[in-house]
Amino acid sequence: MNQELLFAAGAFILASTLTPGPNNTMLMASGVNFGLRRTLRHLAGVQIGFGILLLAVGAGLHAVMAQFPEFYDVLRLAGAGYMLVIAWKLATAQSASADLQRPAHPMGFWAAVAFQWVNPKAWVMAVTFMSTYPPAHASLLQIAPLVLLFVALGSPCSAVWAGFGSAMRSFLQEPKRLRVFNITMALALVASLYPMLKP
């Protein structure tokens, strides 16, 4: 891959991983509700899960799925349903101190890995990236460096969202503020579905 194409791929990665979306919204909310340290497994799961998805798409999964366009409709509906469940849990969440009988837990590593496969934005990013930057009929050896580049650049971008949430944690420990924040993040998560679900 030439240097010019590498810079273009890097610009795409930065733009797509710094902008709001389901993963970043959930990471920021987790940073607020659980702190940065407890959010690290969620963050790692997002990066590893997306890297696996990207590798699978680059290896030809998107070409196989193009033969079955109804798969994308099922994926969008399943992803939307799961994201609505997450939004509901977020909107109704309370701080751990507010409900000692029901300890709160951040999303775990494997749940975050699995979420990438039902996250419509992750699929759009993966298909767009792998359709644009690798050469036609690229081998896994040509795809792997691009996947590593995406994870290397995407990790700190996503960490910014979790870190920002963690930085706001002390301000949002007041239950009313935290409730407003959680509802706002839940609404943002629902709003992120619109561009992915519109015809």
C-alpha positions as CSV (number, residue, x, y, z in Angstrom):
1,M,0.0,0.0,0.0
2,N,1.4,3.4,-1.0
3,Q,1.9,6.2,1.5
4,E,-0.9,8.4,0.0
5,L,-3.4,5.6,0.4
6,L,-2.2,4.9,3.9
7,F,-2.8,8.5,4.9
8,A,-6.2,8.4,3.3
9,A,-7.1,5.3,5.3
10,G,-5.8,6.9,8.5
11,A,-8.0,9.9,7.9
12,F,-11.0,7.7,7.4
13,I,-10.3,5.8,10.6
14,L,-9.9,9.0,12.6
15,A,-13.0,10.5,11.2
16,S,-15.1,7.4,11.7
17,T,-13.9,6.6,15.2
18,L,-13.9,10.1,16.7
19,T,-17.5,10.8,15.6
20,P,-20.6,9.9,17.7
21,G,-22.0,6.5,17.3
22,P,-23.3,3.6,19.4
23,N,-19.9,2.4,20.6
24,N,-18.7,5.9,21.6
25,T,-22.0,6.8,23.2
26,M,-21.9,3.7,25.3
27,L,-18.3,4.1,26.2
28,M,-18.9,7.7,27.4
29,A,-21.9,6.6,29.4
30,S,-19.8,3.8,30.9
31,G,-17.1,6.2,31.8
32,V,-19.6,8.4,33.7
33,N,-21.3,5.5,35.4
34,F,-18.4,3.2,36.2
35,G,-15.1,5.2,35.7
36,L,-12.4,4.7,33.2
37,R,-10.7,1.7,34.8
38,R,-13.9,-0.4,34.9
39,T,-14.7,0.7,31.3
40,L,-11.4,-0.7,29.9
41,R,-12.7,-4.2,29.2
42,H,-15.6,-2.7,27.3
43,L,-13.2,-0.5,25.3
44,A,-10.9,-3.5,24.6
45,G,-14.0,-5.5,23.5
46,V,-15.0,-2.8,21.0
47,Q,-11.6,-2.7,19.4
48,I,-11.0,-6.4,19.2
49,G,-14.5,-7.1,18.2
50,F,-14.4,-4.5,15.4
51,G,-11.0,-5.8,14.3
52,I,-12.4,-9.3,13.9
53,L,-15.4,-8.0,12.0
54,L,-13.1,-5.9,9.8
55,L,-10.9,-8.9,9.0
56,A,-14.0,-11.1,8.2
57,V,-15.4,-8.4,5.9
58,G,-12.0,-7.9,4.2
59,A,-11.7,-11.7,3.8
60,G,-14.8,-11.7,1.6
61,L,-17.7,-11.9,4.0
62,H,-19.3,-8.8,2.5
63,A,-19.2,-10.4,-1.0
64,V,-20.9,-13.5,0.3
65,M,-23.6,-11.4,2.1
66,A,-24.1,-9.3,-1.0
67,Q,-25.8,-12.4,-2.5
68,F,-28.3,-12.3,0.3
69,P,-29.4,-8.6,0.6
70,E,-32.2,-9.6,3.1
71,F,-29.4,-10.4,5.6
72,Y,-28.8,-6.7,5.9
73,D,-32.4,-6.0,6.7
74,V,-32.3,-8.7,9.4
75,L,-29.1,-7.3,10.7
76,R,-30.4,-3.8,10.9
77,L,-33.6,-4.9,12.7
78,A,-31.7,-7.1,15.2
79,G,-29.1,-4.4,15.8
80,A,-31.8,-1.8,16.3
81,G,-33.7,-4.0,18.8
82,Y,-30.6,-4.7,20.8
83,M,-29.6,-1.0,20.9
84,L,-33.1,-0.1,22.1
85,V,-32.7,-2.6,24.9
86,I,-29.4,-1.0,25.8
87,A,-30.9,2.5,25.6
88,W,-33.7,1.4,27.9
89,K,-31.2,0.0,30.5
90,L,-29.1,3.2,30.3
91,A,-32.1,5.5,30.6
92,T,-33.3,3.6,33.7
93,A,-29.9,3.0,35.3
94,Q,-29.1,4.3,38.7
95,S,-25.7,4.9,40.3
96,A,-24.3,2.0,42.3
97,S,-24.7,4.1,45.4
98,A,-28.3,4.8,44.7
99,D,-29.2,1.2,44.7
100,L,-27.0,-1.0,46.8
101,Q,-29.3,-4.0,46.4
102,R,-28.7,-4.0,42.6
103,P,-25.0,-3.5,41.9
104,A,-24.3,-2.0,38.5
105,H,-21.9,-3.6,36.0
106,P,-20.3,-2.2,32.9
107,M,-20.5,-4.0,29.6
108,G,-17.9,-6.8,29.6
109,F,-15.3,-7.7,27.1
110,W,-17.2,-10.5,25.3
111,A,-20.4,-8.6,25.2
112,A,-18.7,-5.7,23.6
113,V,-17.0,-8.1,21.1
114,A,-20.4,-9.6,20.2
115,F,-22.1,-6.2,20.0
116,Q,-20.0,-5.3,16.9
117,W,-21.7,-8.0,14.9
118,V,-25.2,-6.4,15.5
119,N,-24.0,-2.8,15.4
120,P,-25.2,-1.3,12.1
121,K,-22.6,1.5,12.1
122,A,-19.8,-1.0,12.6
123,W,-21.0,-2.9,9.5
124,V,-21.2,0.2,7.4
125,M,-17.7,1.3,8.5
126,A,-16.2,-2.2,7.9
127,V,-17.8,-2.6,4.4
128,T,-16.9,1.0,3.4
129,F,-13.4,0.7,4.6
130,M,-12.7,-2.7,3.1
131,S,-14.3,-1.7,-0.2
132,T,-12.2,1.4,-0.5
133,Y,-8.7,0.9,0.8
134,P,-7.3,-2.6,0.2
135,P,-6.5,-3.6,-3.4
136,A,-9.0,-5.7,-5.3
137,H,-8.8,-9.4,-4.3
138,A,-6.5,-8.5,-1.4
139,S,-5.0,-11.4,0.5
140,L,-5.2,-11.7,4.3
141,L,-1.6,-10.6,4.5
142,Q,-2.5,-7.3,2.7
143,I,-5.7,-6.9,4.8
144,A,-4.1,-7.6,8.3
145,P,-2.0,-4.4,8.4
146,L,-5.1,-2.3,7.6
147,V,-7.0,-4.0,10.4
148,L,-4.1,-3.4,12.8
149,L,-4.0,0.3,11.7
150,F,-7.7,0.6,12.4
151,V,-7.4,-0.8,15.9
152,A,-4.2,1.2,16.6
153,L,-5.8,4.5,15.6
154,G,-9.3,3.7,16.7
155,S,-8.4,2.7,20.3
156,P,-7.2,6.1,21.5
157,C,-10.1,7.8,19.7
158,S,-12.7,5.6,21.5
159,A,-10.7,6.0,24.7
160,V,-11.2,9.8,24.5
161,W,-15.0,9.2,24.8
162,A,-14.6,6.9,27.8
163,G,-12.1,9.3,29.3
164,F,-14.4,12.3,28.8
165,G,-17.2,10.4,30.5
166,S,-14.9,9.5,33.4
167,A,-13.8,13.2,33.7
168,M,-17.5,14.2,34.1
169,R,-18.1,11.5,36.7
170,S,-17.7,13.7,39.8
171,F,-20.0,16.4,38.4
172,L,-22.6,13.8,37.5
173,Q,-22.6,11.9,40.8
174,E,-25.5,14.0,41.9
175,P,-28.4,11.6,41.2
176,K,-30.6,14.1,39.2
177,R,-27.7,15.1,37.0
178,L,-26.7,11.5,36.4
179,R,-30.3,10.7,35.5
180,V,-30.5,13.5,33.0
181,F,-27.2,12.4,31.5
182,N,-28.2,8.8,31.2
183,I,-31.5,9.7,29.6
184,T,-29.7,12.0,27.2
185,M,-27.2,9.3,26.2
186,A,-30.1,6.8,25.8
187,L,-31.8,9.3,23.4
188,A,-28.5,9.8,21.5
189,L,-28.2,6.0,21.1
190,V,-31.7,5.8,19.7
191,A,-31.1,8.8,17.5
192,S,-28.0,7.1,16.1
193,L,-30.3,4.5,14.6
194,Y,-32.0,6.9,12.3
195,P,-29.3,7.1,9.5
196,M,-28.8,3.4,9.7
197,L,-32.5,2.4,9.5
198,K,-33.9,5.0,7.0
199,P,-34.7,3.5,3.6
